[in-house]
Amino acid sequence: MSEKEPEECPEQETQVCGGCCCGAGETEEPEKGKNEIEDIESEEFEEQAEAEPEEDENQEKITVTTSMDLQGSHFLYTQATEKSLKTLDYDYKRCNGCGICVEICPTRALELGPLHEIATGLDAPPVMMDLDKCTFCRMCSNLCPVHAISFEAIGEIPDEKQYPKYDAYVNINEKCLPCALCEGACPQDAIEVEFTFPKKRGDCSI
């Protein structure tokens, strides 16, 4: 018997994957790209950080100074800047302590004083102001029913029409009863109610 010669296997071609589909072989290049992205982001962040101080330097700085002075029964509160001078004149003798200004103050700069002691004879303002909280928005002066607070301003100030006002007149309409409560509640005795009724004329037949 003759020994069988070993069969020769055909040579198989081996393909080397370049990493285009399976991701193999990507070792150094992706890491390099990631580092480049991080370097670019860090450079952009540094540029923004350097640009922020320039914007702050371009912003205009305004110096605000406030003061308070007492002249007789008038407390004079002032706020001065490079562009305006605002003054609030509070006459505490004219104030009746109704508390409207305290309720509508947007910054809670006003609070009621010792009303019970004032009612018994203490000479003190019915309303106290925290000058550090006041923004001189003129809301208190516009809505004071007895005009105990007045506001004056010079320079660049907002338009007065942007703020509400207190109507200093009585507009009687069809809803009026009349109950005459306004006459008793008016702090300045500015309302006087007079009732007039038409006289009935009776026809006398003879």
Summary of the structure (lengths in Angstrom):
residues: 206
radius of gyration: 41.8
end to end distance: 171.9
largest distance: 171.9
contacts: 368
relative contact order: 0.10
helix: 26%
strand: 17%
